[in-house]
Amino acid sequence: MEDVTVKLSKGEQRRQAIVQAAAEILREEGPSGVTHRKAATRASASLSATTYYFTGLDDLLGQAAALNFELWVGRARGVAADIDHTRQPESLDDAINVILRACLPDDANLENHYVQLVAATSFPTVNSEYRDSRGLLNDAIGEVLAWARCPVSAELVMSVVDGGAVQAISEGRDVRETARSRVRELFLSLGVTFD
């Protein structure tokens, strides 16, 4: 079988490493934490490379935001693909666990995820990228909701999850458990059960 691996030029590898570094910083510190210097240092690239490959910080932030959204959509699509669509969830808790895996990042520190999402409102390039890509995430989460036979939109579920997460962060509670509790409350109020 022929190897179809695409070999990237050194320049393209360097550019991708800088975008990856900026995406990591964006997730960890929010948009205001991303600088040319930090991204170059983390990518083991020269500072001049960041100005060579990107028209400015907005360009770098936009590409970093696009990469992060690709990761989030990929996670949700992966969860949807792993579902056995021939069986219904065994219980409401089973359905909620799968839904939360699709909605929440795997990161141990979910606070950073929400801090950078809120901070994106001050950075039009990041904000625009997240807004324009939201439909892809909704579609993937919608597949999970269809399997769970939940009569609500992905937008509503994400609003409940995100609202529970922000509430938990502001009150010093466990993010996943608070989100789980809010989704459970939503589904029970709608009569969604599997028992």
Order of alpha helices (4+ residues) and beta strands (2+ residues): alpha-alpha-alpha-alpha-alpha-alpha-alpha-alpha-alpha
